[in-house]
Amino acid sequence: KHVFGLKADVTDNVAYLDEQTAIFPAGHNLVIHNTEQRSQKFVPGSDGAVGIVAMAVSSNRKFVAIAERPERPSDKPMVT
């Protein structure tokens, strides 16, 4: 499986984990794309969320945080 597309309304929507690996949101998933192996891994969004709104990668490139919009507007945003 491959995903083509990008969620353009997400803050900092593309990051590189290393020279051949890009990470980006697509739909309700985070996609880890390896350009050398031409492969993708998918990290699904949380249950109870309707979409990813922001993404951040740590300075050492080992951790990724995403903020998700909750289904109900009265709920607090989720950070995973």
Legacy VTK file of the C-alpha trace (Angstrom):
# vtk DataFile Version 3.0
C-alpha trace
ASCII
DATASET POLYDATA
POINTS 80 float
0.000 0.000 0.000
1.065 3.563 -0.691
-0.469 6.894 0.164
-0.085 9.834 -2.157
-1.169 13.185 -0.829
-0.529 15.536 2.005
-2.690 17.254 4.573
-1.830 20.863 3.729
-3.659 22.456 6.667
-1.320 20.839 9.239
1.366 23.001 10.846
4.905 21.765 9.935
3.446 19.032 7.752
6.652 17.474 6.346
9.786 16.488 8.244
12.807 14.321 7.538
13.832 11.724 10.101
17.050 10.979 8.195
18.422 11.306 4.668
15.966 8.808 3.170
12.945 8.961 5.491
10.204 11.595 5.354
7.216 11.791 7.684
3.933 13.538 6.890
0.211 13.441 7.716
-2.235 12.083 5.153
-5.881 11.797 6.092
-6.107 10.540 9.681
-2.689 8.819 9.507
0.960 9.671 9.871
2.985 8.281 6.960
6.655 7.302 7.293
8.017 7.156 3.744
11.405 5.594 2.943
12.586 6.906 -0.415
15.346 4.298 -0.887
13.206 1.244 -0.180
10.099 2.838 -1.696
8.086 1.724 1.304
5.639 3.362 3.677
4.567 2.662 7.238
1.350 4.063 8.669
0.607 5.298 12.177
-3.157 5.706 12.625
-4.645 8.670 14.449
-6.238 8.289 17.871
-9.787 7.075 18.365
-12.032 10.002 19.197
-10.099 12.425 16.994
-11.177 13.773 13.624
-7.813 14.820 12.254
-4.224 15.846 12.753
-3.724 19.606 13.119
0.012 19.909 13.957
3.170 17.839 13.927
6.601 18.318 15.531
9.820 16.290 15.429
12.396 16.358 18.233
15.818 17.833 17.514
17.455 14.379 17.650
14.782 13.055 15.220
13.815 10.162 17.545
10.364 11.416 18.577
7.350 12.783 16.739
4.435 14.553 18.429
1.100 15.182 16.787
-1.849 17.292 17.892
-5.291 16.028 16.968
-8.675 17.742 16.894
-11.264 15.977 19.089
-14.644 14.862 17.730
-16.576 17.073 20.139
-15.572 20.768 20.212
-16.013 20.810 24.004
-13.198 18.241 24.444
-9.579 19.300 24.789
-7.174 18.792 21.854
-5.078 15.626 22.032
-1.300 15.495 21.824
0.267 12.090 21.160
LINES 1 81
80 0 1 2 3 4 5 6 7 8 9 10 11 12 13 14 15 16 17 18 19 20 21 22 23 24 25 26 27 28 29 30 31 32 33 34 35 36 37 38 39 40 41 42 43 44 45 46 47 48 49 50 51 52 53 54 55 56 57 58 59 60 61 62 63 64 65 66 67 68 69 70 71 72 73 74 75 76 77 78 79
